[in-house]
């Protein structure tokens, strides 16, 4: 199904740059478009149509878009609308992207080969590591005490919660982890953490550091008042997150919404993860 040697990387942050550079090292022919502010990548300045035409596939950024209207292009001043023109330009090539649902809404992609690499489990699991490490970095930079001996709450025991709670424990923190499922609560206890049901967070005491990984409103004003009076709160959940930031400001609580951490703290690793995920898709789709 696939015979890919020429790759077109369009837009994105440093993750996409290192993804493309790593593919170059693998012997791929890689062209970049929409990253002209980055000196590490050789930009194709002809046109998007010409860049795509001479490529075997297209790699779109993570995230696909910040505003739902234009492609994510933080390394360029150019605006690439998510519209019929883009659709007509790329739909005849295999497309590797994130948020494929949004992409399909912006044009007639019915006959296109679209592969959403963000839906892949291997990417989600591996991305949890730089996300957790990035959260630790933010905590060390903004918390005035050591993580060792601190009282930490990790809300949610998904991929990020599992990695983050393990690192915090290794640093000597007293770690409480919340979950809703009985089997997760059992694993939390087995791994040496203090388990609490997510519904009981508000009554579980006060913490020095709170990390939220749950993408729904958990830390409302009442919960923040009871648990985070003197805490640093770091929300790792996708927008709109799980923390009431207006309430946190009102209460004088330092709350940080930390998004897209892999691209900020470990773009080389994040790029490698995306590249290997795309390679896995290619292998699976090849005869």
N, C-alpha and C positions, 0 to 999 in steps of 0.2 A: 504493500500500500504506500509506503514511504520510500523515497530516495532523496534524502535531504543532505546537501552539502553547503548550500548557500542560505544563510539566515539573515532576516531583516529584523532588527530590534528597534522598536518604535517607542520613544518616550521613556518615562520611568526615572527612578533615582539611581543612586550608586549600585543598588542591587542589580539592576539591569545592565549597568556598565560592566560590572565584574562577571556577570553571567555571560555577556558577549565576549569579553576578553578571555574567559576560561574556554569558551567554545573555539576561539581562535587558536589557543594553545593545543586544542585537540585536533587541529587541522581543518576546522570548518572555515568557510569563507563568510565573514560576518560584516554586515553593514549596519550603521546606526543612523537613526533619523529622529530629530526632535530632542537632541541632547547637546546642542552646539556650545553650551556654556562649560562643558566638561572637556578638559584638555587631554584626558586619558583616552578618549574614544575618537576615532576618525569619522567625522560626520559626512554623510552624503548630502551635498548641497544642491543637487539637481532638482528633484521634486519627489514627493512621496510616491506618486504613481510610478516614476522611473525606478525608484529604490525597490519598491515591491515587485515590479515586473521582472527584475533580474535576480529575484530571490526564490528559493524553493518553499519557504514558509515564513510566517510572521509571528513574532513574539511581542505581545502587548504587555503593558506594565502591571505591577501590583502596588497599589490598587489600580483598577482600570480607570477610575475617575474619582475626583474629589467632590465635584459639583453635580454629577449625573448628566452633564451636558458635553463636557470636553474631556479628551484623553489627559491623563495625568502626565504633565511635562514640566516638572520642577527644574530641570536642567536646561530649559530653553524658554525664550519669550514667545515663541510661536504658539498659536492656538490651533489645536486639531480637533474640530467638532466631531462628536459622535453622531454622525448623520448618514444620509444615503450616499453621499460622495465617498466617505470613508468605506462604507459597505461595498460599493462598487469597485473600490480600489483593492480591497483585501480578500473579498469573499471567495475568490477562485484559488486561493492558497490555503493550506492547512494553517489554522489560527490557534496559537497557544495564548490563553488569556486567563484573567480572573473575572469574576462577576459576569459570567457568560449570559446570565438572565438579562442584565442591563444591556449588554451588547446586542442581543437578539431583538430587543425592543427598538433599536435605533435604525434598523434597516431590514431588508429582505435577505436574511441569512439562511433561508430555508434549505438551500442546497449546499451550504458551506460545511466544511469539516472544522468544527470548533471543539477544542479540548481545554477544559477549565482546570488548570494545574493547581488552583487553590482548593479544589474539591478532593485532591489526593491525600490519603491518610499519611503517606510517608512525609509529605511536605509539612503537614500540620504538626506531626509529632516532632520532627527535627527542628521546626521553627520555634517550638516551645523552649528550646535551650537558649538561643540568643534573647528571646523575650524575657525569660526568667533572669538571665544574667544582666540584661538591661535594667530590669526592675531593681535588682540588687544595687547596681551602680547608682541609680537615682536615689535609693534609700541612703547609701553611704554619703552621697553628696549633700543631702538635705536634712538628714537626721543628725542631731548634735551629740549623740552617744554612740557606743558600739552596738552592732547587731548582736554580738555575743551577750548573753544574759537578758536581752530585750524580750518583751512579750509581743509576739507576732500573731496576727490573724490572717489566714489565707482563705478568702471566700471562694469556694468552688474547687472541686477535685477533678477537673478535666485534665487535659494534657499539660497546660501551663501550671495548674495547681499542683500536680504531681511533682514536676521538676522543681518548681519554686520552693515547695515545702521541704524537699530533700536538701536543697542547697542551704536554706535557712537553718535547718537542724545541724548540718555539717559546720556551720559558722557558730554554733553554740547558742542559738536562740531557743526560747521556749515557744514552740509552734502549736497553734490551734488551727484546725482546718475544718471548714464547714462543707457539708454535702447534704443532699436530699435523699439519696438512695441508701438503703441499709447496707448493701454490699460495699459501697464506697466508704461508709462510716467504719465498717469492719476493717477494711484495708488501711484506713487512716490510723486506727488504733494499732494495727499490726506493725505498721511502719514507724511506730514510736511517737506519733503526734497525738494531740488532744482532740478527739472528735466531737463536733457539735452539729446538730441539725441546723440547716440554713435558717429555718423559721425562728430559731432560738438565739440568733446572733445578738439581738438587742438586749437580751437578758444575760448574756454570757460574761459580762465584765468589761473592763477597760484595757486597752492595748497601747503599746508604744508605736507599733507599725501595723498598718492594715493594707493588705493587697487584695483588690477585688478582681476576679476573673470572670464574673458572671454578667452577661450582657442584658440584665434587667434590673430595675430599680430595687436595690436591697438597702442601700445606705441613705434612707430618707432623713429628714431633720431629727426625728425622735431617736432613730438608731444611732446617728452620728453623735447626738448629745450624750447618749448612754455609754457609747463604746470608744469614742475618739476625741474626748475633750482635750487631751494633750498629745494626740497621735499625729503621725504623718500618714496620710491616706494616699495610696497610689492605685489608680484605677487602670487596669490593663484591658478592660473589656472594650469591644468595638462600640463606636458611637451609636447611641447617645451615652453608653456606659451604664454603670450601676450605682453611681454616686450623685447625690443632689449637690452640685457644686455651689449653687446659690445659697443653700442652707449651710454648707461648710464655711463659706465666706462670712455669712451672718454670724456663725458661731466662733469665728476666728480660728478655724481649723485649716491647716495647710493641706490642701487636696490637689493632687496632680493627675491629669488625664494623660497617660503615657501611651500613645498610639504608634504603630509601625516601628517598634523598637528594633527588630532585626535589621532593618535598613539603616537605622541610625547608629547602632552600637557595633554591628558585625556585618557590614555590607558584603565583604568578601565571602564569608561563610553563607550568608543568605543567598547570594548569587549562585554559589555552588549547589545549594539545596534546590533552587529553582531549576538550574541546568540539569541536575541528575534526575529530577522529577520529569522534565521534558524528555530526557533520554529514555526513561522507563516507559513513557507513553509511546514513544516511537518504536521501541522494541516490541511492545504489546500489539501495536497496530501493524507491524511489518509481518509479511508472510513467513 
